[in-house]
Each structure stands twice: as structure tokens, then as C-alpha cells.
């Protein structure tokens, strides 16, 4: 992820207001009222089919 972020910073940093937009995005994701970063992932039906294998792998 860090490699992608650095590449995107390098390629898109010439856009006007890029750093300000990035700052606003980070603040939006971290703000407690939006709860974007803390939303739980919803399991897909495919996960239910393989739940015993996933349980044995994950603990």
C-alpha cells in the first residue's frame, strides 16, 4: 500500500490543491462522526461456504 501511495503522490502531486484534498480525505476518514474507517465488513455468501477452513487457518 505504501508503494502505491508514494507512486500516486509522485504522479499526482502536480495537481492544484492535491495536498489539501488529501488532507481533507484523511480527516474525513478519521472523523468519528463519519465512522467510515470503523465500518465492519459484511461477510459474503462465499465466506459462509468456507467458514470452517477460514476458522482453522485463523485460529
Order of alpha helices (4+ residues) and beta strands (2+ residues): alpha-alpha-alpha-alpha
